[in-house]
Amino acid sequence: QSKSQHGSELTTLIKENFKQFWPIPVFGFIFYFLLGVFPILMSYSNTTGVASTISSMLTNSLSFIMVVHLILPIIASNAVFKYLHSSNSVTVIHSMPFSRVKLFNSSMISGWLMSILPMMLTGLLLLLLAKGTYLEGTTENIYTASNCLVWILDSTVIIAFVYSISVFAGIISGNNIIHILLSFFLNFVASILFAI
C-alpha cells in the first residue's frame, strides 16, 4: 500500500507541475511543428523541394530544431526547480506532507516530460507523414519511418542530456538567472568537450 500511495503522491505532484507550467510543452510543440512539420505539409504534394530541410532535420543538423532541443529543457528545468531559489518557497513547499525525495523526483520527471513530449508528438507526426523523398541527384529515400524513429531516439538523448545538466545547474545555483546562465554555460562546455 505504501508503494501505491508513493506513486499516487508522485502523480499528483507531476499533475500540479503540468497545471502550473503547461505553456512550456504547448509552445515547445508549436515551435517544433512550425520548424519541422509545417514546411513538409506546405510541400507535401512534392517533397523534393524540401528534401534538404527534411534531411537536415532528421539528422539533427537543422540549427533551429537544435535550438529548441537546447532551450526547451533549460526552460523546463528552471520552471520546475524555481522553488529552490526562494527561501519562502522552499519553506512552504517543504512544509507540505511530501518528502524532499518525492518533491525532487516529481519535479525531475515533470520537467523531463515537458521537454520530451513536444518532440515525441512532432516525431509521431513526421512518422505519419513519411513518404518517399529523394535529395536531388540521389536514389536514397531520406524520409522513411526508420529515419523518423532514429530522429526521435537521437533527440531524446540530446534533450535528456541537456535537461540533466540543467537540473544540476539548478541545484548548485542560487537564483533563476544564475540557473539559466549556468545551464547554458555547462551545456556549451559539455558540447565543446564532446566535439573535442
Backbone as JSON, one array per atom type, in Angstrom:
{
  "sequence": "QSKSQHGSELTTLIKENFKQFWPIPVFGFIFYFLLGVFPILMSYSNTTGVASTISSMLTNSLSFIMVVHLILPIIASNAVFKYLHSSNSVTVIHSMPFSRVKLFNSSMISGWLMSILPMMLTGLLLLLLAKGTYLEGTTENIYTASNCLVWILDSTVIIAFVYSISVFAGIISGNNIIHILLSFFLNFVASILFAI",
  "N": [[0.83, -1.21, 0.0], [1.99, 1.25, 0.7], [3.69, 1.68, -1.46], [1.88, 2.12, -3.56], [0.68, 4.41, -2.59], [2.86, 6.14, -2.57], [3.31, 6.27, -5.32], [0.92, 7.46, -6.11], [1.06, 9.96, -4.83], [3.3, 11.01, -6.13], [2.34, 11.15, -8.76], [0.31, 13.04, -8.38], [1.8, 15.33, -7.71], [3.23, 15.66, -10.09], [1.13, 16.19, -11.87], [0.28, 18.63, -10.8], [2.5, 20.23, -11.39], [2.3, 20.21, -14.19], [-0.15, 21.52, -14.5], [0.55, 24.03, -13.66], [2.7, 24.78, -15.31], [1.97, 24.35, -17.99], [2.17, 25.91, -20.43], [4.8, 25.57, -21.34], [5.33, 22.91, -22.62], [3.35, 23.21, -24.6], [4.03, 25.52, -26.15], [6.52, 24.62, -26.9], [5.84, 22.45, -28.58], [4.51, 23.9, -30.59], [6.63, 25.37, -31.72], [8.3, 23.25, -32.64], [6.5, 22.14, -34.49], [6.07, 24.26, -36.34], [8.67, 24.61, -37.31], [9.46, 22.08, -38.21], [7.33, 20.26, -39.1], [5.4, 21.83, -40.47], [6.67, 23.01, -42.86], [6.89, 20.65, -44.37], [4.23, 19.87, -44.71], [3.33, 22.02, -46.25], [4.56, 21.52, -48.66], [3.72, 19.02, -49.41], [2.68, 17.63, -51.61], [4.77, 17.54, -53.37], [7.58, 16.68, -52.16], [10.21, 16.98, -52.82], [11.24, 19.52, -53.07], [11.64, 20.32, -50.45], [13.45, 18.52, -49.57], [16.14, 18.73, -48.7], [15.8, 20.14, -46.33], [14.27, 18.33, -44.85], [16.12, 16.24, -44.69], [18.17, 17.48, -43.21], [16.79, 17.98, -40.85], [16.08, 15.4, -39.9], [18.55, 14.4, -39.32], [19.33, 15.89, -37.28], [20.66, 18.25, -37.95], [19.59, 20.64, -38.48], [19.65, 23.85, -37.55], [17.72, 25.43, -36.18], [15.97, 23.58, -35.03], [17.73, 22.31, -33.29], [18.21, 24.42, -31.56], [15.75, 24.56, -30.25], [15.79, 22.05, -29.04], [17.78, 22.6, -27.2], [16.93, 24.89, -25.71], [14.33, 24.37, -24.68], [14.51, 22.23, -22.64], [16.08, 23.63, -20.77], [14.43, 25.79, -20.03], [12.29, 24.32, -18.97], [13.52, 22.96, -16.8], [14.26, 25.15, -15.26], [11.76, 26.19, -14.61], [10.42, 24.11, -13.1], [12.14, 23.74, -10.97], [12.22, 26.14, -9.78], [11.29, 26.82, -7.28], [13.34, 26.23, -5.53], [14.96, 28.42, -5.42], [14.06, 30.43, -3.82], [13.79, 31.36, -0.53], [11.39, 31.56, 0.87], [9.61, 30.09, -0.75], [10.8, 27.56, -0.6], [10.48, 26.98, 2.11], [7.66, 26.89, 2.33], [7.01, 24.84, 0.47], [8.43, 22.66, 1.53], [7.1, 22.36, 3.88], [4.86, 21.0, 3.3], [3.09, 17.83, 3.19], [5.01, 16.06, 1.92], [7.87, 14.19, 1.1], [11.3, 15.29, 0.66], [12.55, 13.86, -1.3], [10.41, 12.93, -2.88], [9.45, 15.38, -3.79], [11.65, 16.28, -5.29], [11.88, 14.16, -7.19], [9.36, 14.32, -8.47], [9.49, 16.87, -9.61], [11.72, 16.54, -11.25], [10.84, 14.49, -13.03], [8.5, 15.63, -14.16], [9.49, 17.96, -15.41], [11.21, 16.77, -17.27], [9.35, 15.37, -18.83], [7.88, 17.54, -19.86], [9.81, 18.57, -21.51], [10.29, 16.53, -23.32], [7.89, 15.53, -24.46], [6.75, 17.36, -26.46], [8.6, 17.02, -28.58], [8.32, 14.27, -29.04], [5.66, 14.12, -29.92], [5.86, 15.62, -32.24], [7.63, 13.97, -33.63], [5.96, 11.76, -34.0], [4.05, 12.84, -35.74], [5.74, 13.37, -37.93], [6.39, 10.78, -38.55], [3.9, 9.77, -39.36], [3.56, 11.27, -41.66], [5.54, 10.41, -43.32], [7.0, 9.79, -46.44], [8.14, 8.75, -49.7], [11.03, 10.48, -50.39], [13.55, 12.18, -52.07], [16.89, 13.34, -52.22], [18.16, 15.73, -54.52], [19.57, 14.28, -57.35], [20.16, 11.87, -56.16], [19.37, 8.46, -55.22], [18.5, 7.61, -52.84], [16.1, 7.13, -50.39], [15.24, 9.55, -48.17], [13.33, 10.12, -46.33], [12.06, 8.18, -44.38], [10.27, 5.8, -42.29], [12.01, 4.57, -40.5], [14.11, 6.43, -40.39], [12.78, 8.53, -39.15], [12.23, 7.39, -36.66], [14.84, 7.07, -35.72], [15.52, 9.76, -35.52], [13.79, 10.53, -33.43], [14.86, 8.98, -31.34], [17.56, 9.94, -31.22], [17.04, 12.64, -30.64], [15.76, 12.39, -28.18], [17.88, 11.52, -26.57], [19.59, 13.77, -26.74], [17.97, 15.82, -25.61], [17.52, 14.74, -23.05], [20.12, 14.75, -22.06], [20.78, 17.54, -22.07], [18.77, 18.42, -20.35], [19.41, 17.06, -17.94], [21.88, 18.23, -17.26], [20.99, 20.83, -16.94], [19.28, 20.58, -14.74], [21.15, 19.89, -12.79], [22.57, 22.31, -12.79], [20.58, 23.94, -11.73], [20.36, 22.97, -9.14], [22.82, 23.59, -7.97], [22.94, 26.32, -8.22], [22.04, 29.68, -7.11], [19.92, 31.34, -7.75], [17.27, 32.16, -10.15], [18.29, 33.47, -12.49], [21.05, 32.88, -12.43], [20.78, 30.12, -12.6], [19.76, 29.75, -15.23], [21.86, 30.92, -16.78], [24.04, 29.34, -15.97], [23.14, 26.86, -16.83], [23.21, 27.17, -19.65], [25.96, 27.68, -19.93], [27.2, 25.32, -18.88], [26.14, 23.39, -20.61], [27.19, 24.3, -23.01], [29.96, 24.04, -22.56], [30.06, 21.26, -22.21], [29.31, 20.43, -24.77], [31.45, 21.39, -26.32], [33.56, 19.9, -25.21], [32.65, 17.35, -25.93], [32.77, 17.56, -28.71], [35.51, 17.84, -29.05]],
  "CA": [[0.0, 0.0, 0.0], [2.86, 2.43, 0.73], [4.19, 1.9, -2.82], [0.8, 2.73, -4.34], [0.5, 5.77, -2.06], [4.01, 6.89, -3.08], [3.05, 6.51, -6.75], [-0.2, 8.39, -6.2], [1.55, 11.3, -4.46], [4.19, 11.44, -7.21], [1.46, 11.51, -9.88], [-0.37, 14.28, -8.01], [2.78, 16.42, -7.82], [3.53, 15.85, -11.52], [-0.05, 16.86, -12.44], [0.3, 20.03, -10.34], [3.51, 20.92, -12.19], [1.76, 20.4, -15.53], [-1.19, 22.57, -14.42], [1.2, 25.32, -13.48], [3.66, 25.1, -16.38], [1.51, 23.78, -19.27], [2.61, 26.61, -21.65], [6.12, 25.13, -21.82], [5.21, 21.9, -23.68], [2.49, 23.68, -25.69], [4.84, 26.37, -27.03], [7.56, 23.76, -27.47], [5.26, 21.74, -29.72], [4.24, 24.87, -31.66], [7.9, 25.65, -32.39], [8.67, 22.05, -33.4], [5.57, 22.0, -35.6], [6.33, 25.29, -37.35], [10.01, 24.44, -37.89], [9.67, 20.77, -38.82], [6.19, 19.62, -39.78], [4.71, 22.78, -41.34], [7.26, 23.06, -44.21], [6.58, 19.41, -45.08], [2.81, 19.95, -45.09], [3.17, 23.02, -47.32], [5.09, 20.98, -49.92], [3.52, 17.58, -49.31], [2.43, 17.02, -52.92], [6.09, 17.29, -53.97], [8.51, 16.95, -51.06], [11.58, 17.13, -53.33], [11.65, 20.9, -52.81], [12.08, 20.46, -49.04], [14.23, 17.31, -49.25], [17.33, 19.07, -47.92], [15.33, 20.51, -44.99], [13.9, 17.07, -44.18], [17.36, 15.52, -44.4], [18.84, 18.19, -42.11], [16.02, 17.81, -39.62], [16.15, 14.01, -39.43], [19.91, 14.12, -38.85], [19.54, 16.92, -36.25], [21.59, 19.27, -38.44], [18.82, 21.87, -38.67], [20.04, 24.64, -36.37], [16.56, 25.91, -35.42], [15.48, 22.45, -34.22], [18.7, 22.11, -32.22], [17.99, 25.49, -30.59], [14.6, 24.14, -29.44], [16.31, 20.94, -28.22], [18.6, 23.16, -26.13], [16.24, 25.88, -24.87], [13.15, 23.81, -24.0], [14.87, 21.59, -21.36], [16.58, 24.64, -19.83], [13.25, 26.49, -19.51], [11.52, 23.38, -18.13], [14.23, 22.73, -15.53], [14.19, 26.39, -14.5], [10.4, 26.34, -14.11], [10.03, 23.13, -12.07], [13.01, 23.86, -9.79], [12.22, 27.56, -9.39], [11.01, 26.92, -5.84], [14.6, 26.09, -4.78], [15.71, 29.68, -5.44], [13.44, 31.4, -2.91], [13.69, 30.74, 0.8], [9.97, 31.47, 1.22], [9.03, 28.95, -1.49], [11.36, 26.32, -0.04], [9.84, 26.76, 3.41], [6.27, 26.49, 2.09], [6.99, 23.55, -0.21], [8.91, 21.6, 2.43], [6.15, 22.19, 4.99], [3.8, 20.12, 2.81], [3.32, 16.43, 3.63], [5.74, 15.3, 0.92], [9.3, 14.14, 1.39], [12.14, 16.02, -0.29], [12.81, 12.94, -2.42], [9.23, 12.98, -3.75], [9.42, 16.7, -4.43], [12.7, 16.29, -6.31], [11.52, 13.22, -8.26], [8.22, 14.83, -9.24], [9.98, 17.99, -10.43], [12.62, 15.97, -12.27], [10.05, 13.76, -14.04], [7.58, 16.52, -14.88], [10.3, 18.8, -16.31], [11.68, 15.93, -18.38], [8.19, 15.12, -19.71], [7.59, 18.79, -20.57], [10.84, 18.75, -22.54], [10.34, 15.43, -24.28], [6.6, 15.27, -25.11], [6.58, 18.09, -27.73], [9.41, 16.38, -29.61], [7.71, 12.97, -29.34], [4.46, 14.37, -30.72], [6.36, 16.04, -33.56], [8.16, 12.75, -34.26], [4.81, 10.95, -34.41], [3.51, 13.47, -36.96], [6.7, 13.12, -39.01], [6.24, 9.35, -38.88], [2.64, 9.62, -40.11], [3.68, 11.96, -42.95], [6.69, 9.86, -44.06], [6.78, 9.34, -47.83], [9.37, 8.72, -50.5], [11.62, 11.8, -50.69], [14.93, 11.95, -52.5], [17.71, 14.51, -52.49], [18.42, 15.86, -55.96], [20.73, 13.55, -57.85], [20.38, 10.62, -55.42], [18.25, 7.49, -55.25], [18.27, 7.16, -51.46], [14.93, 7.71, -49.75], [15.7, 10.12, -46.9], [12.19, 10.34, -45.43], [11.48, 6.87, -44.08], [9.84, 5.6, -40.9], [13.18, 4.26, -39.67], [14.83, 7.69, -40.16], [11.99, 9.28, -38.17], [12.45, 6.75, -35.35], [16.21, 7.41, -35.32], [15.46, 11.16, -35.09], [13.16, 10.55, -32.11], [15.83, 8.43, -30.39], [18.67, 10.91, -31.08], [16.53, 13.85, -29.98], [15.52, 12.03, -26.78], [19.19, 11.51, -25.89], [20.06, 15.16, -26.66], [17.14, 16.54, -24.65], [17.79, 14.19, -21.71], [21.45, 15.23, -21.67], [20.67, 18.97, -21.76], [17.91, 18.56, -19.17], [20.16, 16.61, -16.77], [22.86, 19.27, -16.93], [20.23, 22.0, -16.47], [18.82, 20.28, -13.37], [22.35, 20.02, -11.96], [22.82, 23.75, -12.67], [19.57, 24.48, -10.83], [20.63, 22.53, -7.77], [24.0, 24.25, -7.41], [22.85, 27.77, -8.35], [21.31, 30.33, -6.03], [18.71, 32.03, -8.21], [16.82, 31.8, -11.5], [19.18, 33.99, -13.53], [22.26, 32.05, -12.39], [20.37, 28.8, -13.08], [19.7, 29.8, -16.7], [23.21, 31.17, -17.32], [24.87, 28.17, -15.7], [22.66, 25.79, -17.73], [23.79, 27.41, -20.98], [27.41, 27.55, -19.86], [27.58, 23.91, -18.72], [25.81, 22.67, -21.85], [28.14, 24.74, -24.02], [31.24, 23.39, -22.24], [29.91, 19.83, -22.48], [29.3, 20.27, -26.24], [32.83, 21.59, -26.79], [34.33, 18.72, -24.81], [32.19, 16.25, -26.74], [33.31, 17.76, -30.07], [36.96, 17.58, -28.99]],
  "C": [[0.86, 1.26, 0.0], [3.43, 2.74, -0.65], [3.14, 2.59, -3.67], [0.54, 4.17, -3.89], [1.63, 6.67, -2.56], [3.79, 7.25, -4.55], [1.95, 7.53, -6.94], [0.24, 9.82, -5.88], [2.46, 11.86, -5.55], [3.38, 11.92, -8.41], [0.77, 12.84, -9.61], [0.57, 15.48, -8.17], [3.12, 16.71, -9.28], [2.37, 16.58, -12.2], [-0.07, 18.34, -12.06], [1.34, 20.83, -11.13], [3.01, 21.19, -13.6], [0.67, 21.47, -15.56], [-0.56, 23.95, -14.37], [2.04, 25.73, -14.69], [3.27, 24.55, -17.75], [1.96, 24.58, -20.51], [3.94, 26.12, -22.21], [6.0, 24.05, -22.89], [4.36, 22.36, -24.86], [3.29, 24.54, -26.67], [5.99, 25.58, -27.65], [7.05, 23.02, -28.69], [5.0, 22.69, -30.89], [5.52, 25.17, -32.44], [8.36, 24.46, -33.22], [7.8, 21.91, -34.65], [5.9, 22.99, -36.71], [7.67, 25.09, -38.04], [10.18, 23.14, -38.65], [8.53, 20.22, -39.64], [5.55, 20.55, -40.81], [5.33, 22.87, -42.74], [6.96, 21.81, -45.03], [5.14, 19.43, -45.56], [2.6, 20.9, -46.25], [3.64, 22.49, -48.68], [4.8, 19.49, -50.04], [3.27, 16.9, -50.66], [3.74, 16.72, -53.65], [7.16, 17.67, -52.95], [9.97, 17.11, -51.52], [12.11, 18.52, -53.02], [12.14, 21.13, -51.39], [12.93, 19.27, -48.6], [15.44, 17.63, -48.39], [16.95, 19.46, -46.49], [14.97, 19.27, -44.19], [15.14, 16.3, -43.77], [18.09, 16.15, -43.21], [18.12, 17.97, -40.8], [16.21, 16.41, -39.06], [17.55, 13.59, -39.0], [20.31, 15.12, -37.75], [20.63, 17.91, -36.65], [20.9, 20.6, -38.66], [18.99, 22.72, -37.41], [18.85, 25.09, -35.54], [15.99, 24.81, -34.52], [16.43, 22.21, -33.05], [18.57, 23.2, -31.15], [16.82, 25.13, -29.68], [15.01, 23.0, -28.52], [17.09, 21.49, -27.0], [17.78, 24.01, -25.17], [15.09, 25.27, -24.08], [13.51, 23.11, -22.68], [15.37, 22.59, -20.31], [15.41, 25.4, -19.2], [12.47, 25.58, -18.56], [12.21, 23.16, -16.79], [14.16, 23.97, -14.65], [12.8, 26.56, -13.87], [10.12, 25.4, -12.94], [10.91, 23.2, -10.82], [13.13, 25.3, -9.31], [12.05, 27.72, -7.88], [12.29, 26.84, -4.99], [15.31, 27.44, -4.58], [15.09, 30.77, -4.58], [13.25, 30.74, -1.56], [12.24, 30.61, 1.25], [9.31, 30.27, 0.56], [9.51, 27.63, -0.91], [10.69, 25.98, 1.28], [8.42, 26.25, 3.23], [6.2, 25.09, 1.5], [7.39, 22.42, 0.74], [8.04, 21.43, 3.67], [4.98, 21.29, 4.59], [4.13, 18.68, 3.18], [3.97, 15.55, 2.56], [7.21, 15.31, 1.29], [10.08, 14.91, 0.33], [12.45, 15.16, -1.52], [11.65, 12.97, -3.41], [9.14, 14.3, -4.5], [10.45, 16.78, -5.56], [12.31, 15.4, -7.49], [10.38, 13.74, -9.11], [8.64, 15.99, -10.14], [10.85, 17.49, -11.56], [11.82, 15.31, -13.4], [9.18, 14.71, -14.85], [8.34, 17.44, -15.84], [10.8, 18.02, -17.51], [10.54, 15.65, -19.36], [7.83, 16.37, -20.5], [8.58, 19.03, -21.7], [10.7, 17.74, -23.67], [9.04, 15.25, -25.08], [6.4, 16.07, -26.41], [7.37, 17.46, -28.88], [8.81, 15.04, -30.02], [6.47, 13.13, -30.24], [4.83, 14.8, -32.14], [6.88, 14.83, -34.33], [7.05, 11.84, -34.76], [4.18, 11.51, -35.68], [4.44, 13.24, -38.15], [6.6, 11.68, -39.49], [5.0, 9.12, -39.73], [2.74, 10.22, -41.51], [4.76, 11.36, -43.84], [6.28, 9.35, -45.44], [8.09, 9.42, -48.59], [9.84, 10.12, -50.86], [13.1, 11.58, -50.98], [15.65, 13.27, -52.7], [18.04, 14.54, -53.98], [19.7, 15.13, -56.35], [21.04, 12.27, -57.1], [19.17, 9.71, -55.55], [17.93, 6.97, -53.86], [17.08, 7.9, -50.86], [15.33, 8.23, -48.36], [14.56, 10.28, -45.88], [11.45, 9.02, -45.19], [11.07, 6.8, -42.61], [11.04, 5.34, -40.0], [14.0, 5.52, -39.39], [14.11, 8.56, -39.12], [12.2, 8.72, -36.76], [13.85, 7.05, -34.82], [16.26, 8.86, -34.84], [14.87, 11.28, -33.69], [14.15, 10.07, -31.05], [16.98, 9.41, -30.14], [18.23, 12.14, -30.31], [16.26, 13.59, -28.51], [16.82, 12.06, -25.99], [19.7, 12.94, -25.7], [19.3, 15.92, -25.58], [17.4, 16.06, -23.23], [19.13, 14.68, -21.18], [21.4, 16.69, -21.23], [19.86, 19.17, -20.48], [18.66, 18.16, -17.89], [21.17, 17.65, -16.31], [22.15, 20.51, -16.37], [19.7, 21.8, -15.06], [19.99, 20.42, -12.4], [22.67, 21.5, -11.72], [21.83, 24.39, -11.7], [19.83, 24.15, -9.38], [21.8, 23.3, -7.16], [23.93, 25.78, -7.5], [21.97, 28.36, -7.25], [20.05, 31.05, -6.45], [18.41, 31.68, -9.66], [17.78, 32.24, -12.6], [20.45, 33.15, -13.61], [21.96, 30.65, -12.93], [20.39, 28.77, -14.61], [21.1, 29.96, -17.3], [24.12, 29.96, -17.14], [24.45, 26.99, -16.58], [23.25, 25.95, -19.12], [25.29, 27.17, -20.97], [27.82, 26.08, -19.79], [27.27, 23.1, -19.97], [26.77, 23.04, -22.96], [29.49, 24.06, -23.81], [31.18, 21.9, -22.57], [29.95, 19.56, -23.99], [30.7, 20.41, -26.81], [33.69, 20.38, -26.45], [33.97, 17.5, -25.65], [32.77, 16.34, -28.15], [34.81, 17.46, -30.11], [37.22, 16.09, -28.9]]
}
